[in-house]
Amino acid sequence: MNGYKLSFVDVGMQESPVVAVVRGDRGHKPVFEALDLIDYRRALAGYDTVLIKVNFITTKTWDTGATTDPIVVEAIIRKLADLPVKVYVVESDAMITNADKAFEVTGMKDMCRRNGVEWLNLRHLQDKVTLEVPNGEVLKTVTVPRLVTESAVISAAKLKTHVDTTVTLGMKNMFGLLPDKFKGKYHLKDISKVVVDINTVLHPALTVIDGFVGMEGKGPIDGTPVQMNLIIAGTDPVATDATAARIMGFNPYEITHIRKAYEKGLGKSEAHIIGEKIEAALKQFKKIESLLSRQRK
């Protein structure tokens, strides 16, 4: 299979999802390889619209480790070019960031223009629906643009730490689908539990984690860049995030939102790794916890 070796885990082969871990220099090729290894076509079958959800928590560029690299999104777009789908790149405003400005200064706008793909700031979409969260941790309902519920979502996340959730990967990236600008209110409810509630009702079809340059320390904005030259991708959001967490040197069972998502049946905690073995890719990322996180422990 493209020269890659399987790295088996303790559970049965039929029970574990595949996660691709591909090493390579920044460019399209590692993303193409990762998508092929996880059968992206099958994951997107039946959808007319695909939303590529990027991480624009700040206007810092990809090389700081803070925001999704445009070259990763471009590779995804080009892989989808022969599918019968309409593709949008999406994000919503955050308390400290105007997503439209980030779209421009990070280079994503130029990339979208080159590839004829539209950008949507989800905050400005008027047609919204309210979804009930079954057995919610802290939320009873989630209100999002109707388009989100009718599309396949690709979580084009970043490999980085987070002061409140330890890591911010594919599932945490889904938090940005909420069209509220003032998202701080969700952090007060316990952001890890909020992330679980969002992923309970909004499931990414694919997770593609940009690990060309990650971030350690005071993430998700003010940490230190870490050169990793990795793309991590999968169709199971829990298994993909758990794999990325292990590569960062963390135990996913000790990360609240990953553990709870697994316990709620939102995905598997283990995976069949295709490509780089975790041991070969592993680098211990430094983390800094916020005062709020320490108080909750």
ABEGO torsion letter per residue (X at the ends): XGGBBBBBBABBAAABBBBBBBBEBBEAAAAAAAAAAAGAAAAABGBABBBBBBBBABABBAAAGABBBAAAAAAAAAAAAABBBBBBBBBBBBAABBAAAAAAAAGAAAAAAAAGBBBBBAAABABBBBBBBBGBAABABBBBBAAAAABBBBBBBBBBBBAAAGBBBAAAAAAAABABABAAAAAAAGAAAAAAAAAAABBBABBBBBAABBBBEBOAAABBBBBAGBBBBBABAAAAAAAAAAAAGBBAAABAAAAAAAAAGAEBABBBBBEBBAAAABBBBBBBBBAAAAAAX
